[in-house]
């Protein structure tokens, strides 16, 4: 995995900045890669590859689901997006800042939240016995307010 040179990718890279990141990795920046990058950067809902594909195929009818999968994987390896795995599916997000996720057990929506108090708690020392910690993310599972409303709770 490429070292993340960009601490938080809430700021979209320009095409030239993106081209430079790809070139440094020995990759070519194609029109389809730019489209996929823009789509994930515009996303507010932690989309899956399939959801992004559906969003893109109207404007890019020749794009394949495989291209979307491979490009998302490349963007992740370049440190430009993050993979979010909840339950048994994979979603993606462009926000690399320290944050956590509330996941609805009914509709599977993922909602970002900040928890500064948690972020400053020292990790248990025995974690060093397991390896090197590179990220600490909390996933809280529950039922979102929209699903609670639908179910009358």
RARA-V904482 format. One record per residue. PHI is phi in whole degrees, -180 to 180 (999 if undefined). OMEGA is omega in radians with two decimals (none if undefined). Layout:
BEGIN
PHI & OMEGA
PHI & OMEGA
END
This chain:
BEGIN
999 & 3.14
-69 & 3.10
-66 & -3.10
-77 & -3.14
-84 & -3.10
-111 & -3.03
-70 & -3.12
-144 & -3.10
-105 & 2.96
-81 & 3.09
-92 & -3.13
-67 & 3.06
-75 & 3.02
-70 & 3.12
-60 & -3.14
-67 & 3.09
-64 & 3.13
-65 & 3.10
-59 & -3.14
-63 & 3.12
-60 & 3.13
-65 & -3.13
-62 & 3.12
-63 & 3.12
-92 & 3.14
76 & -3.11
-118 & 3.10
-97 & 3.09
-92 & -3.11
-94 & 3.10
-59 & -3.13
-66 & 3.09
-64 & 3.09
-64 & 3.13
-60 & -3.13
-67 & 3.09
-58 & -3.14
-62 & -3.13
-65 & 3.14
-71 & 3.11
-68 & 3.12
-81 & -3.03
-70 & 3.08
-115 & -2.94
-123 & 3.13
53 & -3.05
-74 & 2.99
-84 & 3.07
-61 & -3.13
-64 & 3.13
-66 & 3.10
-62 & 3.11
-57 & 3.13
-62 & 3.13
-69 & -3.04
-90 & -2.93
-67 & 3.08
-68 & 3.12
-83 & -3.13
-135 & -3.05
-63 & -3.14
-90 & -3.13
-70 & 3.13
-109 & 3.08
-62 & 3.11
-61 & 3.11
-62 & 3.12
-64 & 3.11
-58 & -3.09
-64 & -3.13
-69 & 3.09
-62 & 3.09
-62 & 3.11
-64 & 3.13
-61 & 3.09
-66 & -3.14
-62 & 3.12
-80 & 3.12
79 & -3.09
-95 & 3.10
-140 & 3.14
-123 & 3.04
-87 & 3.08
-122 & -3.14
-108 & 3.09
-129 & -3.05
52 & -3.10
-117 & 3.12
-134 & -3.08
-114 & 3.06
-126 & -3.12
-134 & 3.09
-148 & 3.13
-90 & -3.06
-83 & -3.14
-98 & 3.12
-71 & 3.12
-66 & 3.06
-159 & -3.06
-129 & -3.05
-130 & 2.92
-102 & -3.08
-117 & 3.10
-77 & -3.12
-74 & -3.12
-95 & -3.06
-94 & 3.11
71 & 3.09
-64 & 3.09
-113 & -3.13
-120 & 3.11
-77 & 2.99
-148 & 3.11
-99 & 3.11
-145 & -3.05
-58 & -3.13
-64 & 3.11
-66 & -3.07
-62 & -3.10
-101 & 3.11
-71 & 3.09
-64 & 3.11
-74 & 3.09
-60 & -3.09
-62 & -3.10
-67 & 3.07
-59 & 3.11
-61 & 3.10
-70 & -3.09
-92 & -3.09
145 & -3.09
-99 & 3.09
-79 & 3.13
-114 & -3.12
-162 & 3.02
-134 & -3.08
-130 & 3.09
-98 & 3.03
-117 & 3.10
-103 & 3.13
-108 & 3.14
-169 & 3.12
-124 & -3.10
-70 & -3.07
-66 & 3.10
-66 & 3.10
-69 & 3.07
-62 & 3.13
-63 & 3.13
-62 & -3.10
-93 & 3.08
67 & -3.11
-115 & none
END
